[in-house]
Amino acid sequence: MKATGFNLVLANEISPMAAETYAFNLLGEDLTKSEKLLKTFWLRSAFNRSDALRLREDYRAVADKCSDELFTDLNLSEGIESLQESLIVGSILDLNELLSNEPALKRAIATSFGSGKVDIVSGGPPCQSFSLAGLRDHASDKNKLPWAFAEFVSHVKPKMVLLENVSGILRAFKVNGQSHYAWFEVAKAFASKECGYVPVCLHINAKNVGAAQNRPRFIMLGFEKTFADQVLISGALGLSGQEVFTRSLEFFEEVQKGGEPGYDKSFYYDLGKGHPVFNEWPFDLLNQNPINKGLSSPTVSDAINDIKDVARKTQSSEYVDVINKMSSSLNTLSDFESGTPPNHELRSNNKKVKARFRVYQIISKLSNKLLAKQISLNMKNPELNPLPMDSAMHLKKERFISLDGESLKPITQHELEELLRALRTKKQTQRALIPSAPAPAALSIPDDACHYDKEQLRTLTVREMARFQSFPDSFEFRSKVTTGGKMRAFEVPQYTQVGNAVPPILGMALGNVCKALLGIVKK
């Protein structure tokens, strides 16, 4: 948002690990140096400000401790103004409780610490239980967080709200045999008397604004009633935009009167299905690719080809040049200027994994997609998915890698079957990237995908994943690189930070849409 002209009032992040990256890049604060922190505050922690364990704390355990055992950095008696443009680390549930009990603080935030009414509150409540890639659990506590976000909005009362979520929120949960649509319930929650915002729901994709990744996202824009009325009356919108706002206002009025709008999937507007509103200002800003003159989406190769081999200098693409010129990072702490970018430590893999990666690379290039699918299924369960007898004949030009790291070319049917049996894996999502296409959306752990280059039989680095997302190289991801086991439930290491983030280039496009709509009203 900063890159599109908005000024920060306050930020909130529940994860200390993600907070470390935010503070380092956007506030100029290194959270490992507690004595120099002026803009980062913990709501509650089992560790004091100087204890390094605070940066690895399980924030879920904090809720189980009584207040006498907890530390807080907030001393509101010394002046609320110190919180201006700061980051508060902690649960939004605790932040809502604080605002309920501290009217002076709530008033300060709602007035931008004396600078005027807040223009926009944006947030992405954690949504793992909505995700198509993970467990979909209607009863999950994480599903309460969009509603906690709505409560925070009701405290601050901004002109606009922006809520981001995964596309999985559009799919139904089955509850007692009935379909339950979380996105529609969220829209109703924001339109309720308790919150009071007119919702406009969109389904967009980061690749349409220039990210090198196929990354669809659900976006809800919420508007104060008077704001939405002014936008509609202004006449600045095209025909489709007027229809969208009119329909949203009708929805809002029905909810405000205590009605229960029937579920209607056409109430969200899908860029992928060519809805005409994305051809009209300002929503057309979500359908403008600044790379390659808008002729095609940036590809995997555009994003990472120049850093695939750090020993060999390769010229960067237009895509890399564009994202590195963006102002999405205000990092004053990084010493990176040129050469190998930060977070680009190559990961080592054993010979068996490299042999498996080579198979993924080969099947990713096969024009015979049925054979590619049969090979992939065979690696998961060869007994249930035997290979066709002529499989090796179709692969005679390919160079496989043996378990000893030796080249296998040409490969016989028996050798192919034996190799795939030896490479059997339970992993369901591994694949090789396709250099001529955008990266797939589900990239949040190191072994989601492997490199496309046959000389690079490895998983991707944090920087490579960040490139797909459009993060400039000056943006450094902090804290530990990866995690595993039970710690996955609360730790947010670098790979996960990248996977959870809104691509900066998409954030800029959304910021420009919000800025344009605010401009209508200010006129």
C-alpha positions in Angstrom: 0.0 0.0 0.0 2.9 2.4 0.8 4.0 2.1 -2.9 0.6 3.5 -4.0 0.6 6.5 -1.7 -1.0 5.2 1.5 0.7 5.8 4.9 0.8 3.2 7.6 -1.3 3.8 10.7 -0.8 0.5 12.4 0.1 -3.1 11.5 -0.7 -6.3 13.3 0.9 -9.8 12.9 0.4 -12.8 15.1 3.6 -14.7 14.2 6.9 -13.4 15.7 8.7 -15.0 12.8 6.7 -13.2 10.1 6.9 -10.1 12.2 10.7 -10.3 12.1 10.6 -10.0 8.3 8.0 -7.2 8.3 9.9 -5.1 10.8 13.2 -5.6 9.0 12.0 -4.6 5.6 9.2 -2.1 6.3 10.1 -0.5 9.7 13.9 -0.7 9.5 14.1 -2.7 12.8 16.1 -5.8 13.4 14.1 -7.7 16.1 17.2 -9.7 17.1 18.4 -6.4 18.6 15.8 -5.7 21.2 17.5 -2.6 22.6 17.0 -0.7 19.4 13.3 -1.3 18.8 11.1 1.7 18.6 8.3 0.6 16.3 7.6 -3.0 17.2 5.6 -4.0 20.3 4.3 -7.3 21.7 0.8 -7.5 23.1 1.6 -10.5 25.3 4.5 -12.8 25.6 5.9 -15.3 28.0 9.4 -13.8 27.4 10.6 -10.3 28.1 11.8 -7.9 25.3 15.5 -8.9 25.6 14.9 -12.7 25.4 15.6 -14.2 22.0 13.1 -17.0 22.7 10.4 -14.4 22.1 11.1 -14.7 18.4 10.4 -18.4 18.4 7.5 -18.4 20.7 4.4 -20.6 20.2 1.8 -17.8 20.2 -0.9 -20.4 20.9 0.6 -21.1 24.3 0.4 -17.5 25.3 -3.4 -17.7 25.6 -3.1 -20.4 28.3 -1.0 -18.3 30.6 -2.4 -15.9 33.2 -1.6 -12.2 32.9 0.7 -12.3 35.9 3.1 -14.6 33.9 3.1 -12.5 30.7 5.1 -9.5 29.5 3.7 -6.7 27.4 5.6 -3.9 25.6 2.6 -1.6 25.7 2.6 1.2 28.3 -0.2 3.4 27.2 0.2 5.7 30.1 3.5 6.9 28.6 1.8 8.1 25.4 -0.3 6.4 22.8 1.4 8.3 20.0 4.4 6.0 20.2 2.2 3.3 18.5 1.8 5.4 15.3 3.2 3.6 12.2 4.1 0.7 14.4 3.8 -3.1 14.3 1.9 -4.8 17.1 2.8 -8.5 17.5 -0.1 -10.6 18.8 -3.5 -12.1 18.1 -6.2 -9.9 16.6 -8.5 -11.3 19.3 -6.3 -9.8 22.0 -6.0 -6.6 20.0 -9.8 -6.3 19.8 -10.0 -6.9 23.5 -7.5 -4.1 24.1 -9.4 -1.7 21.9 -12.6 -2.5 23.7 -11.0 -1.7 27.1 -8.9 1.4 25.9 -11.2 3.9 24.2 -8.4 6.5 23.9 -6.3 4.0 21.9 -9.3 3.1 19.8 -10.0 6.7 19.1 -6.3 7.4 18.2 -6.2 4.6 15.7 -9.6 5.5 14.2 -8.4 9.0 13.6 -4.9 8.0 12.3 -3.4 9.5 15.5 -4.9 12.8 14.7 -4.4 12.9 10.9 -8.0 12.1 10.0 -10.3 9.2 9.3 -8.6 5.9 8.3 -8.9 5.4 4.5 -8.5 1.6 4.5 -8.0 -1.4 6.7 -6.6 -4.4 4.8 -5.9 -7.9 6.1 -5.6 -11.5 5.2 -7.0 -13.6 8.1 -5.3 -17.1 8.2 -7.3 -19.4 6.1 -5.7 -22.8 6.1 -9.0 -24.5 6.7 -10.4 -22.9 3.6 -7.6 -24.0 1.4 -8.2 -26.6 -1.3 -4.6 -27.8 -0.7 -5.1 -28.6 3.0 -7.6 -29.7 5.6 -11.1 -28.1 5.2 -12.6 -27.9 8.6 -15.7 -25.8 9.1 -15.2 -26.0 12.9 -11.6 -24.8 12.9 -10.8 -21.9 15.2 -9.0 -20.3 12.3 -12.3 -19.9 10.6 -13.2 -17.4 13.3 -10.5 -15.0 12.3 -12.3 -13.4 9.3 -15.0 -12.5 11.9 -12.4 -11.2 14.3 -11.1 -9.0 11.4 -14.6 -7.7 11.0 -14.7 -6.8 14.7 -11.4 -4.9 14.3 -12.9 -3.0 11.3 -16.0 -2.1 13.4 -13.6 -0.6 16.0 -11.6 1.5 13.5 -14.5 2.4 11.1 -12.4 3.1 8.0 -13.8 4.3 4.7 -12.8 1.0 3.0 -11.9 -2.5 3.9 -9.8 -5.0 1.9 -10.0 -8.7 2.8 -7.8 -11.2 1.0 -8.2 -15.0 1.1 -7.5 -18.2 -0.8 -9.7 -19.3 -3.6 -10.8 -22.3 -1.4 -13.1 -19.9 0.5 -15.4 -20.1 -2.5 -15.9 -23.8 -2.2 -18.7 -25.2 0.1 -18.2 -26.9 3.4 -20.7 -29.7 4.1 -22.3 -29.1 7.5 -24.9 -31.7 8.5 -25.5 -32.4 4.8 -25.9 -28.7 4.0 -23.6 -26.6 1.9 -21.9 -23.7 3.8 -20.2 -21.0 1.8 -17.7 -19.2 4.0 -17.1 -16.2 1.6 -20.9 -15.5 1.5 -21.1 -15.6 5.3 -18.1 -13.2 5.5 -19.9 -10.8 3.1 -23.0 -10.9 5.3 -20.9 -10.3 8.4 -19.4 -7.2 6.9 -22.8 -6.0 5.8 -24.4 -6.6 9.2 -25.4 -3.8 11.6 -22.4 -4.6 13.8 -20.0 -3.9 11.0 -21.9 -1.9 8.3 -19.9 -2.2 5.1 -21.2 -2.7 1.5 -19.3 -5.8 0.1 -17.9 -6.2 -3.4 -16.5 -9.7 -3.9 -13.9 -10.5 -6.6 -12.0 -13.5 -7.8 -8.7 -12.4 -9.4 -5.3 -13.8 -10.3 -1.9 -12.3 -9.6 -0.7 -13.4 -13.1 -3.0 -10.9 -14.6 -1.1 -8.0 -13.1 2.3 -9.4 -13.9 3.3 -12.0 -11.3 5.1 -15.0 -12.6 2.7 -17.3 -10.8 -0.8 -18.6 -11.3 -2.1 -17.3 -8.0 -5.9 -16.9 -7.9 -7.2 -15.0 -4.9 -10.6 -14.1 -3.3 -10.8 -10.3 -2.6 -13.6 -8.6 -0.7 -13.7 -4.8 -0.9 -16.0 -3.2 1.7 -17.3 0.4 1.6 -19.0 2.6 4.1 -22.6 3.1 3.0 -22.2 6.8 2.3 -18.9 6.0 0.4 -20.6 3.4 -1.8 -23.5 5.8 -2.5 -21.1 8.6 -3.5 -19.2 6.2 -5.8 -22.4 5.2 -7.5 -23.8 8.8 -7.8 -20.5 10.1 -9.2 -21.1 8.5 -12.6 -17.4 7.7 -12.8 -18.0 3.9 -13.1 -18.8 2.1 -16.3 -22.0 0.2 -16.8 -20.8 -3.0 -15.2 -19.3 -1.1 -12.3 -22.6 0.6 -11.7 -24.4 -2.7 -11.7 -21.9 -4.2 -9.3 -22.3 -1.3 -6.8 -26.1 -1.3 -7.2 -26.3 -5.0 -6.5 -24.0 -4.7 -3.5 -26.1 -1.9 -2.0 -29.2 -4.0 -2.4 -27.5 -6.9 -0.6 -26.4 -4.5 2.1 -29.8 -3.1 2.7 -31.4 -6.6 2.9 -28.9 -7.7 5.5 -29.3 -4.4 7.5 -33.1 -5.0 7.6 -32.5 -8.5 9.1 -33.0 -10.4 5.9 -31.2 -13.5 5.0 -30.0 -13.3 1.3 -30.1 -16.6 -0.4 -26.8 -18.0 -1.6 -25.9 -16.7 -5.0 -22.5 -17.6 -6.5 -22.8 -14.8 -9.1 -22.4 -12.3 -6.3 -18.6 -12.6 -6.7 -17.1 -11.4 -10.0 -14.6 -13.7 -11.6 -11.8 -12.3 -13.7 -11.0 -15.8 -14.9 -14.4 -16.1 -16.4 -14.1 -12.8 -18.2 -16.6 -10.7 -16.2 -17.0 -7.3 -18.0 -16.3 -5.3 -14.8 -12.6 -6.1 -15.2 -12.6 -4.2 -18.5 -13.8 -1.0 -16.9 -12.0 1.6 -14.7 -10.9 1.1 -12.0 -11.2 -2.7 -11.9 -9.4 -3.0 -15.1 -6.3 -2.2 -13.1 -6.6 -5.8 -11.9 -6.3 -7.0 -15.5 -3.2 -5.1 -16.7 0.1 -6.9 -17.0 3.0 -4.5 -17.2 5.5 -7.2 -18.3 6.2 -8.1 -22.0 3.9 -5.3 -23.1 1.0 -7.2 -21.6 1.2 -9.9 -24.4 1.7 -12.8 -22.0 2.1 -13.6 -18.4 5.7 -13.8 -17.0 7.0 -17.3 -16.8 9.1 -19.4 -14.4 12.1 -18.8 -16.7 11.6 -15.0 -16.7 11.6 -15.1 -12.9 14.6 -17.3 -12.0 16.7 -18.1 -15.1 19.3 -15.5 -14.2 20.0 -17.0 -10.8 19.8 -20.7 -11.6 23.6 -21.0 -11.5 25.3 -18.5 -9.3 28.7 -19.3 -10.8 27.5 -18.2 -14.3 26.3 -14.7 -15.0 23.0 -14.6 -16.9 21.2 -11.4 -17.9 18.0 -10.7 -15.9 14.7 -10.5 -17.7 12.3 -7.6 -18.0 10.2 -9.2 -15.3 13.1 -9.2 -12.8 14.0 -5.6 -13.7 10.4 -4.5 -13.2 9.9 -6.1 -9.8 13.3 -4.8 -8.6 12.2 -1.3 -9.4 9.1 -1.5 -7.3 8.9 0.3 -4.0 7.3 -2.5 -2.1 10.4 -2.7 0.1 11.7 0.2 2.2 14.5 -1.9 3.5 17.2 0.3 5.0 19.0 -2.5 6.8 19.9 -4.7 3.9 23.4 -4.4 2.4 22.4 -6.1 -0.8 23.1 -4.1 -4.0 24.0 -6.6 -6.7 25.2 -10.1 -7.3 23.6 -13.0 -5.6 20.4 -11.9 -3.9 19.6 -12.8 -0.3 17.7 -15.9 0.6 19.2 -17.8 -2.3 21.0 -20.6 -0.5 20.9 -23.7 -2.7 19.5 -26.8 -1.0 21.3 -30.1 -1.3 19.5 -33.3 -2.1 20.7 -36.9 -2.1 21.2 -39.0 -5.2 17.8 -40.8 -4.9 15.9 -37.5 -4.7 17.9 -36.1 -7.6 17.0 -39.2 -9.7 13.3 -38.6 -8.8 13.6 -34.9 -9.7 15.0 -35.9 -13.1 11.9 -38.1 -13.7 9.7 -35.1 -12.8 11.6 -33.0 -15.3 11.1 -35.5 -18.0 7.4 -36.1 -17.5 6.8 -32.3 -17.3 8.0 -32.0 -20.9 6.1 -35.0 -22.3 3.5 -34.1 -25.0 1.8 -37.4 -24.2 0.0 -36.3 -21.0 -1.6 -39.7 -20.4 1.9 -41.3 -20.2 3.1 -38.5 -17.9 0.2 -39.2 -15.6 0.8 -43.0 -15.7 4.4 -42.5 -14.8 3.5 -40.2 -11.9 0.9 -42.6 -10.6 3.3 -45.5 -10.9 5.8 -43.8 -8.7 3.2 -43.6 -6.0 1.8 -47.1 -6.3 3.3 -49.4 -9.0 1.1 -52.4 -8.1 -2.1 -50.4 -8.8 -0.7 -48.4 -11.7 1.5 -50.6 -13.9 3.3 -48.9 -16.8 2.2 -49.5 -20.4 4.5 -52.0 -22.1 5.7 -49.4 -24.7 6.6 -46.7 -22.1 10.3 -46.8 -22.6 10.0 -46.5 -26.4 8.4 -43.1 -26.0 11.3 -42.0 -23.7 14.2 -43.2 -25.7 15.6 -39.7 -26.2 15.5 -38.8 -22.5 18.4 -39.0 -20.1 17.4 -40.5 -16.7 19.6 -40.6 -13.7 20.3 -43.8 -11.7 20.3 -44.1 -8.0 24.1 -43.9 -8.2 23.9 -40.6 -10.0 24.9 -42.1 -13.4 23.2 -41.4 -16.7 20.7 -43.9 -18.1 20.3 -43.5 -21.8 18.6 -45.1 -23.6 16.5 -46.7 -20.9 14.9 -50.1 -21.4 11.4 -51.0 -20.2 12.8 -53.2 -17.4 15.2 -50.4 -16.3 12.4 -47.9 -16.3 10.1 -50.0 -14.2 12.9 -50.8 -11.7 13.9 -47.2 -11.5 10.4 -46.0 -10.8 9.9 -48.7 -8.3 13.0 -47.6 -6.4 11.9 -44.0 -6.5 8.5 -44.7 -5.1 7.2 -41.8 -3.0 4.1 -40.9 -0.9 4.4 -37.2 -1.8 1.4 -36.1 -3.7 2.2 -32.6 -5.0 5.8 -32.8 -6.1 6.4 -31.7 -9.7 9.0 -30.1 -11.9 8.4 -26.5 -12.9 7.6 -25.7 -16.5 10.0 -22.9 -17.6 7.6 -21.5 -20.3 4.6 -21.2 -17.9 3.8 -19.3 -14.7 4.7 -21.1 -11.5 1.9 -23.1 -9.9 0.0 -21.5 -7.0 0.6 -24.1 -4.2 4.3 -23.3 -3.4 4.8 -22.9 0.4 7.2 -25.7 1.4 10.7 -26.5 -0.1 9.8 -29.7 -1.8 6.6 -28.6 -3.5 8.5 -28.4 -6.8 11.9 -28.9 -8.3 13.9 -26.9 -10.8 13.3 -27.3 -14.5 17.0 -27.3 -15.5 18.5 -30.8 -15.9 21.7 -29.4 -14.4 19.8 -28.2 -11.4 18.4 -31.3 -9.7 17.2 -29.5 -6.6 14.3 -27.9 -4.9 13.8 -24.2 -5.1 15.4 -21.5 -2.9 13.4 -19.0 -0.9 14.5 -16.3 -3.3 13.3 -18.3 -6.3 9.9 -18.7 -4.7 9.9 -15.0 -3.8 10.7 -14.1 -7.4 7.5 -15.9 -8.6 5.6 -13.8 -6.1 7.2 -10.6 -7.5 9.2 -9.7 -4.3 12.1 -7.5 -5.2 15.5 -8.9 -4.4 16.1 -6.2 -1.8 13.3 -7.7 0.3 14.9 -10.1 2.8 13.1 -12.9 4.5 14.1 -13.3 8.1 14.0 -16.0 10.8 14.6 -19.7 10.2 14.4 -21.0 6.6 12.1 -24.0 7.1 10.5 -26.1 9.8 8.9 -29.5 10.3 6.9 -31.8 12.6 4.7 -30.4 15.3 6.3 -26.9 14.9 4.5 -26.5 11.6 1.4 -25.7 13.6 2.8 -22.4 14.7 6.1 -21.6 13.1 6.2 -19.4 10.0 9.6 -19.8 8.5 10.9 -18.1 5.3 9.3 -20.6 2.8 5.9 -20.3 4.5 6.2 -16.5 4.7 6.6 -16.4 0.9 3.8 -18.9 0.3 1.4 -17.0 2.5 2.1 -13.5 1.2 0.1 -11.4 -1.2 2.4 -10.8 -4.2 3.6 -7.2 -4.0 2.7 -6.5 -7.7 -0.9 -7.6 -6.9 -0.9 -5.5 -3.7 0.1 -2.5 -5.8 -2.7 -3.2 -8.2 -5.3 -3.5 -5.4 -3.9 -0.3 -3.8 -4.3 1.6 -7.1 -8.0 0.4 -7.3 -8.6 1.6 -3.7 -6.8 4.9 -4.4 -8.9 5.4 -7.5 -12.2 4.8 -5.7 -11.2 7.1 -2.8 -10.3 9.7 -5.4 -13.9 9.7 -6.7 -15.3 10.6 -3.3 -12.6 13.3 -2.6 -13.6 15.0 -5.8 
